């Protein structure tokens, strides 16, 4: 199932993958989008910490802001490189000072935040302030250290309410759109793919979706597939992350009623710059 995004986004995604591998190999990370004060926030969370958390009771957040970003607040590739130069430099110092765990990465309003839980805070502020002043004095930087014995920040800010596979699949697409400069504001045509094992069920499914104001874009037969009868339906919808999740949930439930396979959705990005 195709999805439209620019080659620059591929480079950006590779940089993200490389950075996560550097910080935490063999850990499970998930990314999702949410709206905060009408702005897009991308959160990448270490899901291993949902199941098992080390006894580190201090929250450490370090962040830097880039001027090389899209209007939607996401960094362009050069801005992303600024983020990771900053992150790698501070991670090196944090690793030398204390045991720690990188719990999440947040991108919001041209700023990249690294969220850690650390065992010991001795000398952290002094050392990191010195590193920031020496290497990143021309940037807007942030450093927060505070107790968080119950990992409240992790639960309230990093973890999404929905932990389903469908949620994270949807948000993978939304992240690609946001990273290419899409503000996820303008409603647009969204296409959805479904496959059936007979035409009778496909017809009944189509009739139900028409009641929901979906249109049929195409019908086709894929002989080599176990579910050979394809239909692509579409509707103009809001691309707000909450709305996308609601729409796909309804369509998946409806497709299951007719023993169909839902193969996802696509839409073209709307780029402001």
ABEGO torsion letter per residue (X at the ends): XBBBBBAAAAAAAAAAAAAAAAABBGBBBBBBBBBBGGBBBBBBBBAAAAABBBBBABBBBBBBBBABBBAAGBBBAAAAAAAAAAAAAAAAAAAAABBBBBABBBBBGGBBBBBBBBABABGAAAAAAAAAAAAAAABBBBBBBBBBAAGAAAAAAABBABABAAAAAAAAAAAAAAAAGBAGABBBBBBBBBBBABAAAAAAAAAAAAAAGBBBABBBBBAABABABBBBBBBBBBABAAAAAAAAAAAAAAAAAAGBBBAEBBBBBBBAX
